[in-house]
Each structure stands twice: as structure tokens, then as C-alpha cells.
Amino acid sequence: MKAYSLDLRTRMFSYALTHTVRKTAALFRVSPNTVHVFKKLFIETGQLAPKPSHAGRPRAISAEGEL
């Protein structure tokens, strides 16, 4: 699944500061858990940017081993 844009995260977080989690989730059509996750992320890191994705299968041979 693709990460939510930084713009959407920022708007959602700003709205959640003055409204309930349920109302925020309903307005932005996300789950209440998503709102909680973004709030927690901001408290822990001070940012709303998505974490880097490490999707996919890991390499069988490291870059150094391919020599």
C-alpha cells in the first residue's frame, strides 16, 4: 500500500489537534488508528514524513560478495 502524502498527513494532524480522533478519521476517510499513528509519529519524531519502505525480497548476495 502506498503511503499517505505529506500534505494529507499535515492537514489530518492539524485538524486532529482541535477535533476528536473519530471526527478526524471520518472527515479524511481513514481509520481512527491511522490518526493515532500519525499523532504518535509526530510526538516521537517531530515529523509526519513516512518511514522509508523496505519492501521486497532481500538480496541473496551482498554487494561486497558480488566481486
mmCIF file of the N, C-alpha and C atoms, coordinates in Angstrom:
data_MODEL
# 
_entry.id   MODEL 
# 
loop_
_atom_site.group_PDB 
_atom_site.id 
_atom_site.type_symbol 
_atom_site.label_atom_id 
_atom_site.label_alt_id 
_atom_site.label_comp_id 
_atom_site.label_asym_id 
_atom_site.label_entity_id 
_atom_site.label_seq_id 
_atom_site.pdbx_PDB_ins_code 
_atom_site.Cartn_x 
_atom_site.Cartn_y 
_atom_site.Cartn_z 
_atom_site.occupancy 
_atom_site.B_iso_or_equiv 
_atom_site.pdbx_formal_charge 
_atom_site.auth_seq_id 
_atom_site.auth_comp_id 
_atom_site.auth_asym_id 
_atom_site.auth_atom_id 
_atom_site.pdbx_PDB_model_num 
ATOM 1   N N  . MET A 1 1  ? 0.832   -1.174  0.000  1.00 0.00 ? 1  MET A N  1 
ATOM 2   C CA . MET A 1 1  ? 0.000   0.000   0.000  1.00 0.00 ? 1  MET A CA 1 
ATOM 3   C C  . MET A 1 1  ? 0.884   1.247   0.000  1.00 0.00 ? 1  MET A C  1 
ATOM 4   N N  . LYS A 1 2  ? 0.525   2.214   -0.782 1.00 0.00 ? 2  LYS A N  1 
ATOM 5   C CA . LYS A 1 2  ? 1.292   3.442   -0.887 1.00 0.00 ? 2  LYS A CA 1 
ATOM 6   C C  . LYS A 1 2  ? 1.044   4.323   0.339  1.00 0.00 ? 2  LYS A C  1 
ATOM 7   N N  . ALA A 1 3  ? 2.071   5.022   0.787  1.00 0.00 ? 3  ALA A N  1 
ATOM 8   C CA . ALA A 1 3  ? 1.972   5.888   1.964  1.00 0.00 ? 3  ALA A CA 1 
ATOM 9   C C  . ALA A 1 3  ? 1.120   7.117   1.646  1.00 0.00 ? 3  ALA A C  1 
ATOM 10  N N  . TYR A 1 4  ? 0.456   7.637   2.672  1.00 0.00 ? 4  TYR A N  1 
ATOM 11  C CA . TYR A 1 4  ? -0.305  8.872   2.511  1.00 0.00 ? 4  TYR A CA 1 
ATOM 12  C C  . TYR A 1 4  ? 0.662   10.022  2.265  1.00 0.00 ? 4  TYR A C  1 
ATOM 13  N N  . SER A 1 5  ? 0.241   10.996  1.457  1.00 0.00 ? 5  SER A N  1 
ATOM 14  C CA . SER A 1 5  ? 1.106   12.130  1.135  1.00 0.00 ? 5  SER A CA 1 
ATOM 15  C C  . SER A 1 5  ? 1.371   12.968  2.382  1.00 0.00 ? 5  SER A C  1 
ATOM 16  N N  . LEU A 1 6  ? 2.469   13.685  2.357  1.00 0.00 ? 6  LEU A N  1 
ATOM 17  C CA . LEU A 1 6  ? 2.833   14.538  3.485  1.00 0.00 ? 6  LEU A CA 1 
ATOM 18  C C  . LEU A 1 6  ? 1.795   15.642  3.667  1.00 0.00 ? 6  LEU A C  1 
ATOM 19  N N  . ASP A 1 7  ? 1.244   16.136  2.563  1.00 0.00 ? 7  ASP A N  1 
ATOM 20  C CA . ASP A 1 7  ? 0.209   17.166  2.632  1.00 0.00 ? 7  ASP A CA 1 
ATOM 21  C C  . ASP A 1 7  ? -1.019  16.646  3.379  1.00 0.00 ? 7  ASP A C  1 
ATOM 22  N N  . LEU A 1 8  ? -1.470  15.454  3.041  1.00 0.00 ? 8  LEU A N  1 
ATOM 23  C CA . LEU A 1 8  ? -2.633  14.876  3.710  1.00 0.00 ? 8  LEU A CA 1 
ATOM 24  C C  . LEU A 1 8  ? -2.330  14.624  5.179  1.00 0.00 ? 8  LEU A C  1 
ATOM 25  N N  . ARG A 1 9  ? -1.164  14.110  5.482  1.00 0.00 ? 9  ARG A N  1 
ATOM 26  C CA . ARG A 1 9  ? -0.770  13.857  6.874  1.00 0.00 ? 9  ARG A CA 1 
ATOM 27  C C  . ARG A 1 9  ? -0.790  15.154  7.678  1.00 0.00 ? 9  ARG A C  1 
ATOM 28  N N  . THR A 1 10 ? -0.266  16.225  7.081  1.00 0.00 ? 10 THR A N  1 
ATOM 29  C CA . THR A 1 10 ? -0.210  17.515  7.769  1.00 0.00 ? 10 THR A CA 1 
ATOM 30  C C  . THR A 1 10 ? -1.606  18.065  8.015  1.00 0.00 ? 10 THR A C  1 
ATOM 31  N N  . ARG A 1 11 ? -2.461  18.016  6.994  1.00 0.00 ? 11 ARG A N  1 
ATOM 32  C CA . ARG A 1 11 ? -3.831  18.516  7.159  1.00 0.00 ? 11 ARG A CA 1 
ATOM 33  C C  . ARG A 1 11 ? -4.593  17.699  8.193  1.00 0.00 ? 11 ARG A C  1 
ATOM 34  N N  . MET A 1 12 ? -4.404  16.384  8.157  1.00 0.00 ? 12 MET A N  1 
ATOM 35  C CA . MET A 1 12 ? -5.078  15.500  9.099  1.00 0.00 ? 12 MET A CA 1 
ATOM 36  C C  . MET A 1 12 ? -4.612  15.777  10.528 1.00 0.00 ? 12 MET A C  1 
ATOM 37  N N  . PHE A 1 13 ? -3.308  15.924  10.706 1.00 0.00 ? 13 PHE A N  1 
ATOM 38  C CA . PHE A 1 13 ? -2.756  16.176  12.035 1.00 0.00 ? 13 PHE A CA 1 
ATOM 39  C C  . PHE A 1 13 ? -3.237  17.522  12.569 1.00 0.00 ? 13 PHE A C  1 
ATOM 40  N N  . SER A 1 14 ? -3.233  18.549  11.737 1.00 0.00 ? 14 SER A N  1 
ATOM 41  C CA . SER A 1 14 ? -3.686  19.876  12.159 1.00 0.00 ? 14 SER A CA 1 
ATOM 42  C C  . SER A 1 14 ? -5.148  19.847  12.589 1.00 0.00 ? 14 SER A C  1 
ATOM 43  N N  . TYR A 1 15 ? -5.961  19.141  11.835 1.00 0.00 ? 15 TYR A N  1 
ATOM 44  C CA . TYR A 1 15 ? -7.379  19.029  12.170 1.00 0.00 ? 15 TYR A CA 1 
ATOM 45  C C  . TYR A 1 15 ? -7.558  18.251  13.472 1.00 0.00 ? 15 TYR A C  1 
ATOM 46  N N  . ALA A 1 16 ? -6.767  17.219  13.672 1.00 0.00 ? 16 ALA A N  1 
ATOM 47  C CA . ALA A 1 16 ? -6.888  16.367  14.857 1.00 0.00 ? 16 ALA A CA 1 
ATOM 48  C C  . ALA A 1 16 ? -6.501  17.098  16.139 1.00 0.00 ? 16 ALA A C  1 
ATOM 49  N N  . LEU A 1 17 ? -5.743  18.174  16.028 1.00 0.00 ? 17 LEU A N  1 
ATOM 50  C CA . LEU A 1 17 ? -5.358  18.935  17.219 1.00 0.00 ? 17 LEU A CA 1 
ATOM 51  C C  . LEU A 1 17 ? -6.557  19.600  17.887 1.00 0.00 ? 17 LEU A C  1 
ATOM 52  N N  . THR A 1 18 ? -7.584  19.924  17.107 1.00 0.00 ? 18 THR A N  1 
ATOM 53  C CA . THR A 1 18 ? -8.746  20.628  17.655 1.00 0.00 ? 18 THR A CA 1 
ATOM 54  C C  . THR A 1 18 ? -10.036 19.824  17.567 1.00 0.00 ? 18 THR A C  1 
ATOM 55  N N  . HIS A 1 19 ? -9.968  18.603  17.070 1.00 0.00 ? 19 HIS A N  1 
ATOM 56  C CA . HIS A 1 19 ? -11.158 17.762  16.932 1.00 0.00 ? 19 HIS A CA 1 
ATOM 57  C C  . HIS A 1 19 ? -10.859 16.358  17.449 1.00 0.00 ? 19 HIS A C  1 
ATOM 58  N N  . THR A 1 20 ? -11.897 15.565  17.596 1.00 0.00 ? 20 THR A N  1 
ATOM 59  C CA . THR A 1 20 ? -11.719 14.200  18.082 1.00 0.00 ? 20 THR A CA 1 
ATOM 60  C C  . THR A 1 20 ? -11.090 13.325  17.003 1.00 0.00 ? 20 THR A C  1 
ATOM 61  N N  . VAL A 1 21 ? -10.525 12.228  17.447 1.00 0.00 ? 21 VAL A N  1 
ATOM 62  C CA . VAL A 1 21 ? -9.911  11.273  16.521 1.00 0.00 ? 21 VAL A CA 1 
ATOM 63  C C  . VAL A 1 21 ? -10.976 10.700  15.595 1.00 0.00 ? 21 VAL A C  1 
ATOM 64  N N  . ARG A 1 22 ? -12.123 10.366  16.144 1.00 0.00 ? 22 ARG A N  1 
ATOM 65  C CA . ARG A 1 22 ? -13.188 9.777   15.321 1.00 0.00 ? 22 ARG A CA 1 
ATOM 66  C C  . ARG A 1 22 ? -13.690 10.751  14.262 1.00 0.00 ? 22 ARG A C  1 
ATOM 67  N N  . LYS A 1 23 ? -13.845 12.021  14.643 1.00 0.00 ? 23 LYS A N  1 
ATOM 68  C CA . LYS A 1 23 ? -14.313 13.018  13.686 1.00 0.00 ? 23 LYS A CA 1 
ATOM 69  C C  . LYS A 1 23 ? -13.260 13.245  12.598 1.00 0.00 ? 23 LYS A C  1 
ATOM 70  N N  . THR A 1 24 ? -12.003 13.281  12.986 1.00 0.00 ? 24 THR A N  1 
ATOM 71  C CA . THR A 1 24 ? -10.907 13.441  12.024 1.00 0.00 ? 24 THR A CA 1 
ATOM 72  C C  . THR A 1 24 ? -10.871 12.268  11.053 1.00 0.00 ? 24 THR A C  1 
ATOM 73  N N  . ALA A 1 25 ? -10.978 11.066  11.595 1.00 0.00 ? 25 ALA A N  1 
ATOM 74  C CA . ALA A 1 25 ? -10.948 9.864   10.758 1.00 0.00 ? 25 ALA A CA 1 
ATOM 75  C C  . ALA A 1 25 ? -12.112 9.852   9.773  1.00 0.00 ? 25 ALA A C  1 
ATOM 76  N N  . ALA A 1 26 ? -13.282 10.244  10.232 1.00 0.00 ? 26 ALA A N  1 
ATOM 77  C CA . ALA A 1 26 ? -14.454 10.257  9.353  1.00 0.00 ? 26 ALA A CA 1 
ATOM 78  C C  . ALA A 1 26 ? -14.292 11.288  8.236  1.00 0.00 ? 26 ALA A C  1 
ATOM 79  N N  . LEU A 1 27 ? -13.781 12.463  8.569  1.00 0.00 ? 27 LEU A N  1 
ATOM 80  C CA . LEU A 1 27 ? -13.621 13.516  7.572  1.00 0.00 ? 27 LEU A CA 1 
ATOM 81  C C  . LEU A 1 27 ? -12.628 13.127  6.484  1.00 0.00 ? 27 LEU A C  1 
ATOM 82  N N  . PHE A 1 28 ? -11.505 12.524  6.881  1.00 0.00 ? 28 PHE A N  1 
ATOM 83  C CA . PHE A 1 28 ? -10.453 12.173  5.927  1.00 0.00 ? 28 PHE A CA 1 
ATOM 84  C C  . PHE A 1 28 ? -10.583 10.747  5.387  1.00 0.00 ? 28 PHE A C  1 
ATOM 85  N N  . ARG A 1 29 ? -11.622 10.056  5.816  1.00 0.00 ? 29 ARG A N  1 
ATOM 86  C CA . ARG A 1 29 ? -11.913 8.689   5.365  1.00 0.00 ? 29 ARG A CA 1 
ATOM 87  C C  . ARG A 1 29 ? -10.744 7.733   5.586  1.00 0.00 ? 29 ARG A C  1 
ATOM 88  N N  . VAL A 1 30 ? -10.236 7.759   6.809  1.00 0.00 ? 30 VAL A N  1 
ATOM 89  C CA . VAL A 1 30 ? -9.201  6.830   7.242  1.00 0.00 ? 30 VAL A CA 1 
ATOM 90  C C  . VAL A 1 30 ? -9.677  6.206   8.544  1.00 0.00 ? 30 VAL A C  1 
ATOM 91  N N  . SER A 1 31 ? -8.982  5.198   9.009  1.00 0.00 ? 31 SER A N  1 
ATOM 92  C CA . SER A 1 31 ? -9.366  4.575   10.272 1.00 0.00 ? 31 SER A CA 1 
ATOM 93  C C  . SER A 1 31 ? -8.889  5.447   11.433 1.00 0.00 ? 31 SER A C  1 
ATOM 94  N N  . PRO A 1 32 ? -9.575  5.369   12.571 1.00 0.00 ? 32 PRO A N  1 
ATOM 95  C CA . PRO A 1 32 ? -9.109  6.103   13.754 1.00 0.00 ? 32 PRO A CA 1 
ATOM 96  C C  . PRO A 1 32 ? -7.686  5.713   14.142 1.00 0.00 ? 32 PRO A C  1 
ATOM 97  N N  . ASN A 1 33 ? -7.321  4.463   13.896 1.00 0.00 ? 33 ASN A N  1 
ATOM 98  C CA . ASN A 1 33 ? -5.964  4.016   14.205 1.00 0.00 ? 33 ASN A CA 1 
ATOM 99  C C  . ASN A 1 33 ? -4.926  4.790   13.389 1.00 0.00 ? 33 ASN A C  1 
ATOM 100 N N  . THR A 1 34 ? -5.240  5.117   12.150 1.00 0.00 ? 34 THR A N  1 
ATOM 101 C CA . THR A 1 34 ? -4.326  5.888   11.313 1.00 0.00 ? 34 THR A CA 1 
ATOM 102 C C  . THR A 1 34 ? -4.061  7.253   11.934 1.00 0.00 ? 34 THR A C  1 
ATOM 103 N N  . VAL A 1 35 ? -5.102  7.887   12.448 1.00 0.00 ? 35 VAL A N  1 
ATOM 104 C CA . VAL A 1 35 ? -4.945  9.191   13.095 1.00 0.00 ? 35 VAL A CA 1 
ATOM 105 C C  . VAL A 1 35 ? -4.054  9.051   14.327 1.00 0.00 ? 35 VAL A C  1 
ATOM 106 N N  . HIS A 1 36 ? -4.286  8.004   15.118 1.00 0.00 ? 36 HIS A N  1 
ATOM 107 C CA . HIS A 1 36 ? -3.456  7.752   16.301 1.00 0.00 ? 36 HIS A CA 1 
ATOM 108 C C  . HIS A 1 36 ? -1.994  7.535   15.908 1.00 0.00 ? 36 HIS A C  1 
ATOM 109 N N  . VAL A 1 37 ? -1.773  6.791   14.851 1.00 0.00 ? 37 VAL A N  1 
ATOM 110 C CA . VAL A 1 37 ? -0.405  6.501   14.396 1.00 0.00 ? 37 VAL A CA 1 
ATOM 111 C C  . VAL A 1 37 ? 0.308   7.790   13.995 1.00 0.00 ? 37 VAL A C  1 
ATOM 112 N N  . PHE A 1 38 ? -0.366  8.678   13.273 1.00 0.00 ? 38 PHE A N  1 
ATOM 113 C CA . PHE A 1 38 ? 0.257   9.932   12.856 1.00 0.00 ? 38 PHE A CA 1 
ATOM 114 C C  . PHE A 1 38 ? 0.554   10.824  14.053 1.00 0.00 ? 38 PHE A C  1 
ATOM 115 N N  . LYS A 1 39 ? -0.364  10.856  15.025 1.00 0.00 ? 39 LYS A N  1 
ATOM 116 C CA . LYS A 1 39 ? -0.123  11.654  16.232 1.00 0.00 ? 39 LYS A CA 1 
ATOM 117 C C  . LYS A 1 39 ? 1.080   11.107  17.001 1.00 0.00 ? 39 LYS A C  1 
ATOM 118 N N  . LYS A 1 40 ? 1.151   9.790   17.126 1.00 0.00 ? 40 LYS A N  1 
ATOM 119 C CA . LYS A 1 40 ? 2.262   9.151   17.834 1.00 0.00 ? 40 LYS A CA 1 
ATOM 120 C C  . LYS A 1 40 ? 3.576   9.402   17.097 1.00 0.00 ? 40 LYS A C  1 
ATOM 121 N N  . LEU A 1 41 ? 3.547   9.298   15.774 1.00 0.00 ? 41 LEU A N  1 
ATOM 122 C CA . LEU A 1 41 ? 4.738   9.531   14.962 1.00 0.00 ? 41 LEU A CA 1 
ATOM 123 C C  . LEU A 1 41 ? 5.270   10.943  15.179 1.00 0.00 ? 41 LEU A C  1 
ATOM 124 N N  . PHE A 1 42 ? 4.363   11.924  15.219 1.00 0.00 ? 42 PHE A N  1 
ATOM 125 C CA . PHE A 1 42 ? 4.789   13.307  15.412 1.00 0.00 ? 42 PHE A CA 1 
ATOM 126 C C  . PHE A 1 42 ? 5.365   13.522  16.809 1.00 0.00 ? 42 PHE A C  1 
ATOM 127 N N  . ILE A 1 43 ? 4.760   12.913  17.808 1.00 0.00 ? 43 ILE A N  1 
ATOM 128 C CA . ILE A 1 43 ? 5.256   13.049  19.180 1.00 0.00 ? 43 ILE A CA 1 
ATOM 129 C C  . ILE A 1 43 ? 6.648   12.441  19.308 1.00 0.00 ? 43 ILE A C  1 
ATOM 130 N N  . GLU A 1 44 ? 6.864   11.287  18.692 1.00 0.00 ? 44 GLU A N  1 
ATOM 131 C CA . GLU A 1 44 ? 8.145   10.582  18.810 1.00 0.00 ? 44 GLU A CA 1 
ATOM 132 C C  . GLU A 1 44 ? 9.256   11.192  17.961 1.00 0.00 ? 44 GLU A C  1 
ATOM 133 N N  . THR A 1 45 ? 8.930   11.637  16.752 1.00 0.00 ? 45 THR A N  1 
ATOM 134 C CA . THR A 1 45 ? 9.968   12.090  15.823 1.00 0.00 ? 45 THR A CA 1 
ATOM 135 C C  . THR A 1 45 ? 9.925   13.580  15.515 1.00 0.00 ? 45 THR A C  1 
ATOM 136 N N  . GLY A 1 46 ? 8.795   14.221  15.765 1.00 0.00 ? 46 GLY A N  1 
ATOM 137 C CA . GLY A 1 46 ? 8.652   15.629  15.419 1.00 0.00 ? 46 GLY A CA 1 
ATOM 138 C C  . GLY A 1 46 ? 8.374   15.845  13.943 1.00 0.00 ? 46 GLY A C  1 
ATOM 139 N N  . GLN A 1 47 ? 8.144   14.761  13.210 1.00 0.00 ? 47 GLN A N  1 
ATOM 140 C CA . GLN A 1 47 ? 7.874   14.833  11.776 1.00 0.00 ? 47 GLN A CA 1 
ATOM 141 C C  . GLN A 1 47 ? 6.675   13.958  11.432 1.00 0.00 ? 47 GLN A C  1 
ATOM 142 N N  . LEU A 1 48 ? 6.090   14.232  10.278 1.00 0.00 ? 48 LEU A N  1 
ATOM 143 C CA . LEU A 1 48 ? 4.990   13.407  9.787  1.00 0.00 ? 48 LEU A CA 1 
ATOM 144 C C  . LEU A 1 48 ? 5.369   12.662  8.514  1.00 0.00 ? 48 LEU A C  1 
ATOM 145 N N  . ALA A 1 49 ? 6.612   12.778  8.100  1.00 0.00 ? 49 ALA A N  1 
ATOM 146 C CA . ALA A 1 49 ? 7.070   12.127  6.868  1.00 0.00 ? 49 ALA A CA 1 
ATOM 147 C C  . ALA A 1 49 ? 7.006   10.610  7.019  1.00 0.00 ? 49 ALA A C  1 
ATOM 148 N N  . PRO A 1 50 ? 6.643   9.909   5.943  1.00 0.00 ? 50 PRO A N  1 
ATOM 149 C CA . PRO A 1 50 ? 6.590   8.451   6.019  1.00 0.00 ? 50 PRO A CA 1 
ATOM 150 C C  . PRO A 1 50 ? 7.976   7.848   6.201  1.00 0.00 ? 50 PRO A C  1 
ATOM 151 N N  . LYS A 1 51 ? 8.014   6.708   6.854  1.00 0.00 ? 51 LYS A N  1 
ATOM 152 C CA . LYS A 1 51 ? 9.271   5.991   7.036  1.00 0.00 ? 51 LYS A CA 1 
ATOM 153 C C  . LYS A 1 51 ? 9.678   5.377   5.699  1.00 0.00 ? 51 LYS A C  1 
ATOM 154 N N  . PRO A 1 52 ? 10.965  5.183   5.460  1.00 0.00 ? 52 PRO A N  1 
ATOM 155 C CA . PRO A 1 52 ? 11.396  4.565   4.202  1.00 0.00 ? 52 PRO A CA 1 
ATOM 156 C C  . PRO A 1 52 ? 10.852  3.145   4.069  1.00 0.00 ? 52 PRO A C  1 
ATOM 157 N N  . SER A 1 53 ? 10.485  2.799   2.866  1.00 0.00 ? 53 SER A N  1 
ATOM 158 C CA . SER A 1 53 ? 9.940   1.470   2.602  1.00 0.00 ? 53 SER A CA 1 
ATOM 159 C C  . SER A 1 53 ? 11.069  0.487   2.318  1.00 0.00 ? 53 SER A C  1 
ATOM 160 N N  . HIS A 1 54 ? 10.990  -0.662  2.939  1.00 0.00 ? 54 HIS A N  1 
ATOM 161 C CA . HIS A 1 54 ? 11.974  -1.722  2.696  1.00 0.00 ? 54 HIS A CA 1 
ATOM 162 C C  . HIS A 1 54 ? 11.255  -2.954  2.142  1.00 0.00 ? 54 HIS A C  1 
ATOM 163 N N  . ALA A 1 55 ? 10.326  -2.703  1.248  1.00 0.00 ? 55 ALA A N  1 
ATOM 164 C CA . ALA A 1 55 ? 9.534   -3.789  0.692  1.00 0.00 ? 55 ALA A CA 1 
ATOM 165 C C  . ALA A 1 55 ? 10.354  -4.606  -0.301 1.00 0.00 ? 55 ALA A C  1 
ATOM 166 N N  . GLY A 1 56 ? 9.957   -5.826  -0.458 1.00 0.00 ? 56 GLY A N  1 
ATOM 167 C CA . GLY A 1 56 ? 10.617  -6.691  -1.419 1.00 0.00 ? 56 GLY A CA 1 
ATOM 168 C C  . GLY A 1 56 ? 11.514  -7.712  -0.760 1.00 0.00 ? 56 GLY A C  1 
ATOM 169 N N  . ARG A 1 57 ? 12.015  -8.568  -1.577 1.00 0.00 ? 57 ARG A N  1 
ATOM 170 C CA . ARG A 1 57 ? 12.877  -9.641  -1.097 1.00 0.00 ? 57 ARG A CA 1 
ATOM 171 C C  . ARG A 1 57 ? 14.299  -9.125  -0.901 1.00 0.00 ? 57 ARG A C  1 
ATOM 172 N N  . PRO A 1 58 ? 14.936  -9.485  0.209  1.00 0.00 ? 58 PRO A N  1 
ATOM 173 C CA . PRO A 1 58 ? 16.315  -9.043  0.420  1.00 0.00 ? 58 PRO A CA 1 
ATOM 174 C C  . PRO A 1 58 ? 17.274  -9.724  -0.556 1.00 0.00 ? 58 PRO A C  1 
ATOM 175 N N  . ARG A 1 59 ? 18.417  -9.113  -0.788 1.00 0.00 ? 59 ARG A N  1 
ATOM 176 C CA . ARG A 1 59 ? 19.409  -9.680  -1.695 1.00 0.00 ? 59 ARG A CA 1 
ATOM 177 C C  . ARG A 1 59 ? 19.944  -11.000 -1.157 1.00 0.00 ? 59 ARG A C  1 
ATOM 178 N N  . ALA A 1 60 ? 20.180  -11.930 -2.044 1.00 0.00 ? 60 ALA A N  1 
ATOM 179 C CA . ALA A 1 60 ? 20.743  -13.221 -1.652 1.00 0.00 ? 60 ALA A CA 1 
ATOM 180 C C  . ALA A 1 60 ? 22.242  -13.092 -1.410 1.00 0.00 ? 60 ALA A C  1 
ATOM 181 N N  . ILE A 1 61 ? 22.892  -12.211 -2.177 1.00 0.00 ? 61 ILE A N  1 
ATOM 182 C CA . ILE A 1 61 ? 24.331  -11.981 -2.049 1.00 0.00 ? 61 ILE A CA 1 
ATOM 183 C C  . ILE A 1 61 ? 24.530  -10.492 -1.802 1.00 0.00 ? 61 ILE A C  1 
ATOM 184 N N  . SER A 1 62 ? 25.356  -10.161 -0.833 1.00 0.00 ? 62 SER A N  1 
ATOM 185 C CA . SER A 1 62 ? 25.602  -8.752  -0.538 1.00 0.00 ? 62 SER A CA 1 
ATOM 186 C C  . SER A 1 62 ? 26.389  -8.108  -1.674 1.00 0.00 ? 62 SER A C  1 
ATOM 187 N N  . ALA A 1 63 ? 26.426  -6.792  -1.697 1.00 0.00 ? 63 ALA A N  1 
ATOM 188 C CA . ALA A 1 63 ? 27.143  -6.061  -2.741 1.00 0.00 ? 63 ALA A CA 1 
ATOM 189 C C  . ALA A 1 63 ? 28.633  -6.387  -2.712 1.00 0.00 ? 63 ALA A C  1 
ATOM 190 N N  . GLU A 1 64 ? 29.191  -6.590  -1.519 1.00 0.00 ? 64 GLU A N  1 
ATOM 191 C CA . GLU A 1 64 ? 30.609  -6.917  -1.413 1.00 0.00 ? 64 GLU A CA 1 
ATOM 192 C C  . GLU A 1 64 ? 30.891  -8.336  -1.923 1.00 0.00 ? 64 GLU A C  1 
ATOM 193 N N  . GLY A 1 65 ? 29.941  -9.232  -1.789 1.00 0.00 ? 65 GLY A N  1 
ATOM 194 C CA . GLY A 1 65 ? 30.131  -10.619 -2.194 1.00 0.00 ? 65 GLY A CA 1 
ATOM 195 C C  . GLY A 1 65 ? 30.032  -10.845 -3.692 1.00 0.00 ? 65 GLY A C  1 
ATOM 196 N N  . GLU A 1 66 ? 29.608  -9.849  -4.444 1.00 0.00 ? 66 GLU A N  1 
ATOM 197 C CA . GLU A 1 66 ? 29.425  -9.997  -5.886 1.00 0.00 ? 66 GLU A CA 1 
ATOM 198 C C  . GLU A 1 66 ? 30.698  -9.735  -6.673 1.00 0.00 ? 66 GLU A C  1 
ATOM 199 N N  . LEU A 1 67 ? 31.771  -9.417  -6.017 1.00 0.00 ? 67 LEU A N  1 
ATOM 200 C CA . LEU A 1 67 ? 33.026  -9.132  -6.717 1.00 0.00 ? 67 LEU A CA 1 
ATOM 201 C C  . LEU A 1 67 ? 33.462  -10.367 -7.413 1.00 0.00 ? 67 LEU A C  1 
# 
